[in-house]
Structure formats: C-alpha cells, structure tokens
Amino acid sequence: MRGGGLSWVGDRGEPLLKAGDCATFAKNRGSGRHMINRSSVTARYLEVGSRNPKNVITCSEIDIVSPNADG
C-alpha cells in the first residue's frame, strides 16, 4: 500500500491494509480474495505480477476473470 487503506476481503475476514503494508495472493488457491476501499480517502497501491499471457486472474466471489494478455 502506498497510501490510504483497503479492506482485503476473503474467507478469513477483512484485515485493513494501510500504507506500508503488503499482501500476497497464493497461486491456484481459488479463495476469491479481493480489495475494497471502504473509506472516503483515495487508496493507492502497487500491483506486481506476471505478464505471461497464459496466466489468468480469477476473482470467483465477485465473478471477474482477467487475462494477463496485453490488448
């Protein structure tokens, strides 16, 4: 997290990520974790991941699939 805060929503609660915190998403876990800004302050975060076009991000609990392919 670079600024603000995000709730890290998942099957084990909603810990608050604040500036300076980091989180990881385990590969092939399928837990449906996602982040939600529940405040009135703009949240800023840096996301680091693969650009491999075979990788796909799936957020099952909010019905989103995002391929990593450019375009």
N, C-alpha and C positions, 0 to 999 in steps of 0.2 A: 504494500500500500504506500502510495506517495502522499496522499492527503485525504482527509475526510474519513469515512468509515463505511464498511459494507458488512451486512449480515451474511455469513457463509452458511447457507441453508442446506441441510442434509438430513439423513436418517438418525443422526446423533445430536440434534439440537441446532441452534443458530448462534455460534460464537461470533462476536463482533471483531472484525479485522480493522485495526487502526493503523495510522501512519507508522511505518517501520516494520509492520508485521508481514509475514509471507505465509502462503499456503500452497499445498501441492494436491494434485488430483491423481490418484492411483490409476495406473493403466489397467484397462479391462475389468475394472471393479463394477461399473454399471450402477453406481449409487445415486445418480441423478443430482449430485451436488450442483448448486448454482449460487450466485451472489446477488443480493438485493440491497439497494440503497434505501433504507427506511428513514432517512433524515432529510432535512431541507438543504443540507450542505452538499455541494458537488464533490463526488468521490473521484479520486484519480488513482489508477493502478497500472502497473506494468505487467503485461502478459508475455511469457516466454514459452515458445513451443516449437514444434517441428513444422517444416514447410513441406514435408513429404506428402505428395498427393494421395498416397494410399491411406493416410491417417484420416479418421473421421471423428469429430467430436459429437457425442450424443448426450443430450440432457433429457432423459426419459420422463422425469416428473413434470417438465414444462413443455414436452413434445417438440423439441428442437433438435435438428441434425445439421451439422455444419461441416462440409468437406473442407480440407485444407488446400484444395487446388486454387490457384490464382484465377481470377476472372470473375 
